[in-house]
Amino acid sequence: MIKDNLQKIKASISEDVALVAVSKTKPIADLQEAYDAGQRIFGENKIQEMAEKFDALPKDIEWHMIGHLQRNKVKYMAHFVDLIHGVDSFKTLKEIDKQAKKHNRVIHCLLQAKIAKEDSKFGLSFDAIEEIITSEELAALQNISIVGLMGMATFTDNQEQLEAEFKSLKLFFDHQKVKTLRSNCALKILSMGMSGDYPLAIKNGSNMIRVGSAIFGSRNYIA
Ligand SMILES: *Cc1c(COP(=O)(O)O)cnc(C)c1O
């Protein structure tokens, strides 16, 4: 089933769009099944859960942290995480830089933009993102690299609203992309779209989608 779901999704998207299989709350066996079907990028939203899965699974997997970050836990993933999607403060960037340095690595990060109308979604305003990527202090962080932006749309069926939110982030992304000149900041990845809205997100410029339930089935609890 997981294999069929993966094949269906892959067949429907272009090769330029990266598919992150969101495996939060799912058992190792499910991830192994996706791996055996060729999937190599997995997304988790809890650092400890991701670290346990990293230990148990093949080492050519690319691990993405997609959840809200607790700064004091960054150290538990600094040795292996490939991309952190949910960075929403300069303080967090500094902590990631500090932990990456200990492992002599450069950790790739996306800044999370707040595009949803709901209060519950984390993220930075466009102004705050611009402030971070143009700040002098950013130049000092040699062990992180900002490679793009991430956004989560409002949880709604309203297609016009979803489209407006995706479009606003794509427009902002395109503006910033040409402006950023720092050696540790080059915007290439635009991570938007989940199980319910990824076709619309891709249509509006996403090149990385984070898909969970459409691959692994529904989760038993909200995570
Ligand atoms: C859970 C989660 C997803 C995947 O959600 P689905 O609706 O199951 O595809 C994507 N992005 C983030 C940030 C998530 O927390």
The ligand as an SDF file (V2000), in Angstrom:
LIG
                    3D

 15 15  0  0  0  0  0  0  0  0999 V2000
    2.5170   16.5300    9.4180 C   0  0  0  0  0  0  0  0  0  0  0  0
    3.1220   17.5380    8.5360 C   0  0  0  0  0  0  0  0  0  0  0  0
    3.0570   17.3980    7.1420 C   0  0  0  0  0  0  0  0  0  0  0  0
    2.3500   16.2470    6.4470 C   0  0  0  0  0  0  0  0  0  0  0  0
    0.9780   16.3270    6.6140 O   0  0  0  0  0  0  0  0  0  0  0  0
   -0.0170   15.3810    5.7740 P   0  0  0  0  0  0  0  0  0  0  0  0
   -1.2870   16.1310    5.7600 O   0  0  0  0  0  0  0  0  0  0  0  0
   -0.1100   14.0980    6.5400 O   0  0  0  0  0  0  0  0  0  0  0  0
    0.5670   15.1840    4.4410 O   0  0  0  0  0  0  0  0  0  0  0  0
    3.6740   18.3600    6.3580 C   0  0  0  0  0  0  0  0  0  0  0  0
    4.3010   19.4140    6.9080 N   0  0  0  0  0  0  0  0  0  0  0  0
    4.3940   19.5840    8.2350 C   0  0  0  0  0  0  0  0  0  0  0  0
    5.1160   20.7580    8.7790 C   0  0  0  0  0  0  0  0  0  0  0  0
    3.7850   18.6570    9.1050 C   0  0  0  0  0  0  0  0  0  0  0  0
    3.8700   18.8370   10.4180 O   0  0  0  0  0  0  0  0  0  0  0  0
  1  2  1  0
  2  3  1  0
  2 14  2  0
  3  4  1  0
  3 10  2  0
  4  5  1  0
  5  6  1  0
  6  7  2  0
  6  8  1  0
  6  9  1  0
 10 11  1  0
 11 12  2  0
 12 13  1  0
 12 14  1  0
 14 15  1  0
M  END
$$$$
